[in-house]
Amino acid sequence: MSEPAKVPVKVDGRELTLSNLDKPLYPDYGFTKAEVIDYYSRVAPVLLPHLRGRPLTVKRYPNGVTGQSFFEKNAPEHTPGWVRRVTLPAPGSTKNRETIDFAVVDDLPTLVYYANLAALELHVPQWRVDDDGAALPPDTLVFDLDPGPPATIVECCRVALRLREVLGADGLTAVPKTSGNKGMQLYADWDCREEPSAYAKRLAQLLEKEHPQEVVSVMAKKARPGKVFIDWSQNNPAKTTVAPYSLRAREQPTVSTPLTWNEVEGCERPDDLVFTAPDVLARVEKHGDHFSRA
């Protein structure tokens, strides 16, 4: 059995070795590891600002989306020394670890390194670390909108518009993105006026009370058919949410795609808001970063 082909490259002055570039990571779509690396390299200018300073959790698919996968928080032992790492407490770790050595994706070489590991999905928390690696207060509020079948992202969009109004009344500007799966998320800059999960839960319960046929704020599966679950618990500091512009492990190389509010308002079919990696690169080239809240 021959050794996998390895290709040495230099990325912004860092030396990396890429391997198995022709391996199909999305076999039904014919999307290879080389194309995954190319996507992440080209989308980096708009992706990196949303990753910088945030401890990284990845979902890796070494044999593609039809193969086995695993979440990885600890930076692998073979991680190059130039990759930024921070050691943080791991309360409630499923592996009984007291701390975890997280990687932080601050630059293009680190992003390419993880793309070469078939880390298709990039997940980050709603807080950053400082220059010394200490956790900072949360700077982002997130609402994860999850449709219970037969509800779809179309129903999520209706709920997102209502949530935008409620947040706006509190002086918070919401920005939407698809999850890249079946739902969507709303983000807003957070000023630490109170504990973010408590605030998000209160808003979710308010919308559930006002629209009980459309919205549910509890996680119980039996309560969710035909409704949109507003998952406020994503604001727990131990949780992560898929990053804007991250690929998702679906049949196609779909992406968690920032949206305009016009797109949310005009969504009539689930397919209206399905975007693959090539779609997203075209959107970014034309419009820049829809998710910028600057």
VEXKOLDREN-122927 format. One record per residue (C-alpha): residue number from 1; residue in three letters; x, z, y. Coordinates in steps of 0.001 Angstrom, whole numbers, plus 524288, in hexadecimal, padded with zeros to 5 digits. Example, Ala and Ser with C-alpha at 12.3 -4.5 7.8 and 13.67 -1.06 7.14 Angstrom:
BEGIN
   tivex   palum      c1      c3      c2
       1     ALA   8300C   81E78   7EE6C
       2     SER   83566   81BE4   7FBDC
END
This chain:
BEGIN
   tivex   palum      c1      c3      c2
       1     MET   80000   80000   80000
       2     SER   805FE   7FBC0   80CE5
       3     GLU   80830   80502   81829
       4     PRO   7FE8A   803B8   82378
       5     ALA   803AC   7FB43   82E69
       6     LYS   8092E   80342   839A3
       7     VAL   80B0D   7FE0E   84751
       8     PRO   813A1   80529   85136
       9     VAL   80E61   80467   85F1F
      10     LYS   8119E   80A60   86C36
      11     VAL   80634   80F73   87458
      12     ASP   8095A   81406   88224
      13     GLY   8170B   81760   87DB4
      14     ARG   812F1   81E85   8714A
      15     GLU   8169D   81933   863FA
      16     LEU   80BC6   81890   859DE
      17     THR   80A8A   812A2   84C70
      18     LEU   7FD94   80BF6   849B3
      19     SER   7F938   80983   83BC3
      20     ASN   7EECC   80279   833E8
      21     LEU   7EAA8   7FAB0   83FC9
      22     ASP   7E2B3   7F10A   837C5
      23     LYS   7DAF0   7FBA9   830BC
      24     PRO   7CC47   7F9EA   8337E
      25     LEU   7C768   806CD   83911
      26     TYR   7B9D4   80123   83B35
      27     PRO   7B966   7F865   82F19
      28     ASP   7AB89   7F344   830E2
      29     TYR   7AEFA   7EF12   83EA1
      30     GLY   7BCD2   7EA85   83B88
      31     PHE   7C2C2   7F38E   845C5
      32     THR   7D0A9   7F74C   84247
      33     LYS   7D9A5   8026A   845DE
      34     ALA   7E0EB   7F90D   84EE5
      35     GLU   7D428   7F6C6   85626
      36     VAL   7D18F   80568   856EF
      37     ILE   7DF08   80775   85CF9
      38     ASP   7DCDF   7FBEA   8660C
      39     TYR   7CFAF   8015E   86A62
      40     TYR   7D4FE   80EDA   86D5B
      41     SER   7E0CA   80918   8746C
      42     ARG   7D859   8008E   87D10
      43     VAL   7CDE8   80AB5   87FF4
      44     ALA   7D820   81536   882C7
      45     PRO   7D776   8142F   891BD
      46     VAL   7C959   818D8   891AA
      47     LEU   7CA17   82144   88561
      48     LEU   7D607   82987   88863
      49     PRO   7D048   8306D   89460
      50     HIS   7C5A5   835E8   88B70
      51     LEU   7CF8B   83A95   88143
      52     ARG   7DA50   8401C   889E2
      53     GLY   7DBF2   84EAA   888C4
      54     ARG   7D1B1   84FFD   87E19
      55     PRO   7D593   854D0   8707B
      56     LEU   7D30D   849C3   866F2
      57     THR   7CB30   849C3   85A72
      58     VAL   7CB41   83CEF   852F6
      59     LYS   7C3A7   8374F   847B6
      60     ARG   7CCD4   82F30   83F6F
      61     TYR   7C92F   82414   8363C
      62     PRO   7D5D7   82028   82F57
      63     ASN   7CE81   816DC   82656
      64     GLY   7C496   81219   83031
      65     VAL   7B6C2   8162F   8336F
      66     THR   7B219   81417   8257B
      67     GLY   7BC79   81D55   82039
      68     GLN   7BE4D   82BEC   820FC
      69     SER   7C079   83224   82E39
      70     PHE   7C4BE   83F37   83382
      71     PHE   7C4A5   846B9   84046
      72     GLU   7D1F7   84AED   8450C
      73     LYS   7D497   854E4   84FBC
      74     ASN   7E288   858CD   84C83
      75     ALA   7EC60   84E96   850D6
      76     PRO   7F286   848EF   84462
      77     GLU   7FFF6   84E0E   84068
      78     HIS   805DF   8409B   842BE
      79     THR   800F4   8400F   850CC
      80     PRO   80BF1   83B53   859B6
      81     GLY   81236   8459C   8623A
      82     TRP   80E32   83E96   86EB0
      83     VAL   7FFA6   84062   86BE3
      84     ARG   7FA64   84B99   87400
      85     ARG   7F592   856EB   86BB8
      86     VAL   7EEE1   863A5   86F47
      87     THR   7ECCE   86F7D   866A9
      88     LEU   7DF61   8757D   8686D
      89     PRO   7D799   8804D   861B2
      90     ALA   7CEA9   87BC0   856AE
      91     PRO   7C374   8858F   85603
      92     GLY   7BAB2   88336   84A44
      93     SER   7C40F   87956   8444B
      94     THR   7BF02   87420   83758
      95     LYS   7CD0E   87478   8326D
      96     ASN   7CF6A   8828C   836E8
      97     ARG   7D989   87E4B   840C4
      98     GLU   7DC4A   88720   84C53
      99     THR   7E138   87BEE   854A4
     100     ILE   7E107   86D18   85498
     101     ASP   7EB7E   86400   859D6
     102     PHE   7E397   859B3   860DE
     103     ALA   7E8C4   84CE9   865E9
     104     VAL   7E511   84917   873BA
     105     VAL   7E3F3   83A93   8768E
     106     ASP   7E9EF   83950   88403
     107     ASP   7EFF1   82BD3   882AF
     108     LEU   7EF52   81E90   87C22
     109     PRO   7F9E5   8210B   871C8
     110     THR   7F25B   82CDE   86CAA
     111     LEU   7E5DD   824ED   86C41
     112     VAL   7EC88   819FB   864AB
     113     TYR   7F2A6   823E8   85B78
     114     TYR   7E52F   8291D   857EE
     115     ALA   7DF43   81B86   856E4
     116     ASN   7E9D7   81859   84CEE
     117     LEU   7E570   82458   84518
     118     ALA   7D7FB   81DEF   84421
     119     ALA   7D29E   828A2   84CEE
     120     LEU   7C6C3   82079   85037
     121     GLU   7BEF2   82B52   856C0
     122     LEU   7C440   8339E   861DB
     123     HIS   7BD22   8405E   864D5
     124     VAL   7C024   849D9   86FE9
     125     PRO   7BA74   8567D   87578
     126     GLN   7B46A   8586A   882ED
     127     TRP   7C088   85F51   88811
     128     ARG   7CED4   85C6C   88A4F
     129     VAL   7DB97   863BA   8893E
     130     ASP   7E4E8   86674   89465
     131     ASP   7F329   8624A   8951C
     132     ASP   7F6F3   86E25   88CF3
     133     GLY   7ECF2   86B0E   8825C
     134     ALA   7E34E   875E1   885CB
     135     ALA   7D4CB   872CB   8851B
     136     LEU   7CE0B   870B4   89228
     137     PRO   7BFA8   87362   8951F
     138     PRO   7B674   86840   8912A
     139     ASP   7B5F4   85D34   89B03
     140     THR   7AB80   85506   89464
     141     LEU   79D80   8574F   89020
     142     VAL   7983A   84F02   884F5
     143     PHE   78AEF   84C9B   87EE5
     144     ASP   78ADC   845B3   871C2
     145     LEU   77E08   83E6D   86FBA
     146     ASP   77B4C   83C4C   86152
     147     PRO   76F24   8349F   85D45
     148     GLY   76785   83917   8516F
     149     PRO   76273   82CE5   84A66
     150     PRO   75A26   82555   84D1F
     151     ALA   75EDC   82877   85AED
     152     THR   76AB7   82077   85F4C
     153     ILE   773B0   81F6A   86AEF
     154     VAL   7681E   81998   87241
     155     GLU   7619E   826FB   87210
     156     CYS   76EB2   82D40   87557
     157     CYS   76F1D   8251B   881B9
     158     ARG   761DC   82A57   8861A
     159     VAL   7667B   8383A   883F4
     160     ALA   77354   83539   88ADB
     161     LEU   76BF0   830DB   89700
     162     ARG   76459   83D99   89744
     163     LEU   770AE   8455E   89530
     164     ARG   77735   83E02   8A057
     165     GLU   76C46   8426F   8A96D
     166     VAL   76D8B   850AD   8A574
     167     LEU   77C45   85070   8A6F3
     168     GLY   77B20   84984   8B400
     169     ALA   7720F   8542B   8B8FF
     170     ASP   77D01   85DC0   8B5EC
     171     GLY   786F8   8558A   8BD35
     172     LEU   78D59   84FC5   8B108
     173     THR   78FA9   84122   8AF5D
     174     ALA   78DC0   83C66   8A171
     175     VAL   794AE   830D5   89B55
     176     PRO   79010   82AD9   88E65
     177     LYS   796DB   824F5   882B0
     178     THR   792F3   820D0   87522
     179     SER   797EC   828F3   869E3
     180     GLY   79BE5   81C5C   86322
     181     ASN   79324   820DF   85819
     182     LYS   7846F   8226A   859C7
     183     GLY   7837D   82B4C   865AA
     184     MET   7897B   82D79   872F7
     185     GLN   78F88   837CC   87BAA
     186     LEU   78E40   83BF8   889C5
     187     TYR   799CA   84207   890DE
     188     ALA   79B07   848C6   89DF3
     189     ASP   7A64C   84F2C   8A503
     190     TRP   7A514   85DD7   8A336
     191     ASP   7A7E0   8681F   8AD8F
     192     CYS   7A727   87437   8A4BF
     193     ARG   79B34   8796A   8ABE2
     194     GLU   797AF   87FF5   89EF2
     195     GLU   79ABB   87F17   89083
     196     PRO   798C8   87084   88D85
     197     SER   791E9   871F9   8805E
     198     ALA   7881B   87B82   8863B
     199     TYR   7854B   87237   89176
     200     ALA   78419   8665F   88892
     201     LYS   77B3E   86DC4   87F3B
     202     ARG   7723C   871AF   88A43
     203     LEU   770D1   86395   88EAE
     204     ALA   76E6D   85EEA   880CD
     205     GLN   763D3   8692B   87EF7
     206     LEU   75DB3   8657F   88BFC
     207     LEU   75C8C   85732   88813
     208     GLU   7576B   85B12   87AB0
     209     LYS   74CDC   8633A   88130
     210     GLU   74922   8584A   88A8D
     211     HIS   749B3   84D66   88049
     212     PRO   74748   853C9   87302
     213     GLN   743A6   846EF   86C77
     214     GLU   75084   8409D   8703E
     215     VAL   75AEB   84B3A   8713B
     216     VAL   75FF1   855F6   86857
     217     SER   76A6A   85FF1   86BA5
     218     VAL   76C5A   86619   85E3D
     219     MET   77571   860FE   853BB
     220     ALA   76BF0   8624A   84849
     221     LYS   76A6A   854E1   841F1
     222     LYS   75C03   85725   83F08
     223     ALA   7593F   8583D   84DA5
     224     ARG   75F9D   84B56   85137
     225     PRO   75872   83FA1   84B26
     226     GLY   75415   83661   855EE
     227     LYS   75A30   83EC9   86093
     228     VAL   76700   83F61   867E9
     229     PHE   76F29   84B6A   86539
     230     ILE   77679   84FD2   87166
     231     ASP   78285   8560D   86B8B
     232     TRP   786E0   85FB7   875F3
     233     SER   7903C   86681   86C83
     234     GLN   79AB0   85C0C   86E85
     235     ASN   79ED1   86445   87A2E
     236     ASN   7A3FF   86ED0   87123
     237     PRO   7B2B3   86F1E   873F8
     238     ALA   7B597   86DDD   86566
     239     LYS   7AE18   86102   8646B
     240     THR   7B222   8532D   86797
     241     THR   7AAE4   846C2   86B36
     242     VAL   7AF0B   838D0   868B3
     243     ALA   7B6DC   833EC   87455
     244     PRO   7B268   828D4   87D26
     245     TYR   7B7D7   81BEC   877FE
     246     SER   7BAB7   82181   86A81
     247     LEU   7B7EB   818DF   85EDF
     248     ARG   7AE07   81DB5   854F8
     249     ALA   7AE9D   81C50   84649
     250     ARG   7A2D3   81395   84461
     251     GLU   7A17C   806AB   83D37
     252     GLN   7A57A   80000   849E6
     253     PRO   7B01D   8050E   8530F
     254     THR   7A639   80AEB   85C66
     255     VAL   7AACC   812D5   86807
     256     SER   7A5BB   81EB1   86F52
     257     THR   7A2E0   81687   87B45
     258     PRO   7A0BB   81AFB   88957
     259     LEU   7941A   8159B   88ED4
     260     THR   78E0A   812E1   89C02
     261     TRP   78143   81985   89F2F
     262     ASN   77B45   80BF9   8A089
     263     GLU   77E81   8099E   8923A
     264     VAL   77857   81690   88E76
     265     GLU   76C14   8137D   8963C
     266     GLY   76B14   805D2   89086
     267     CYS   76D63   8092E   8822C
     268     GLU   76241   803B1   879EE
     269     ARG   768A4   80221   86C81
     270     PRO   77361   809C2   865AB
     271     ASP   77BC8   7FD80   86512
     272     ASP   77BE8   7FD06   873F5
     273     LEU   785E8   807ED   8740D
     274     VAL   78EBB   80493   8688D
     275     PHE   79C5C   800CA   86D07
     276     THR   7A821   7FD4B   864A8
     277     ALA   7B663   7FE21   86880
     278     PRO   7B6DC   7F001   86D97
     279     ASP   7AA67   7F270   87573
     280     VAL   7B02D   7FE77   87BB7
     281     LEU   7BCF0   7F7D3   87F56
     282     ALA   7B50F   7ED32   8861B
     283     ARG   7ACD5   7F775   88D3E
     284     VAL   7B8E6   7FEC2   891D9
     285     GLU   7BF7D   7F24D   89662
     286     LYS   7B37A   7EEE4   89E6C
     287     HIS   7AF1D   7FC37   8A36D
     288     GLY   7B9F6   8061E   8A158
     289     ASP   7B67D   813D5   89CF0
     290     HIS   7A7DA   81668   89D8D
     291     PHE   7AACB   82467   89993
     292     SER   7B348   827BE   8A527
     293     ARG   7AD31   83308   8AC98
     294     ALA   7B755   832E3   8B759
END
